[in-house]
Amino acid sequence: MPRRAKVERRVPTPDARYNSELVARFINKVMQRGKKGLAEKIVYDALQSIQERTGRDALEVFEQAIQNATPLLEVKPRRVGGATYQVPVQIEGQRRTSLAFRWLLMSAKARPGKSMSEKLANELLDAFNGTGATIKRREDTHRMAEANRAFSHFRV
């Protein structure tokens, strides 16, 4: 990472099936060891399963699930005079969706189930409905930020 220059963010090309940059970023997040074809198959199977179960547009359900899982606030440790305070800060830009992606995948992997696409579909449906481990994680993060609101004047 350069010290002075700002790093240019590369925008991934939209995915082939839904022509969405959000889905393309999610596929890249699912991908492990460079196996993009497998990651695409997992995500597309999950979205297909969602469409069959709900009867709604899969992309619409996916975007709403991501929006429901996206945190607004987080706490960052700040050392002031020998004590470390958890200071609530607003999350900006790409980090919000990145955290939502990470939490969704973590929760999906932890689920009991058969295939990753089924686990991912169930987690996305739970996030769409406002339940599940991902939403609980977001609520816990917001609760922690709210509890430490008294230290917000130490903001970085």
Order of alpha helices (4+ residues) and beta strands (2+ residues): alpha-alpha-alpha-beta-beta-alpha-alpha-alpha
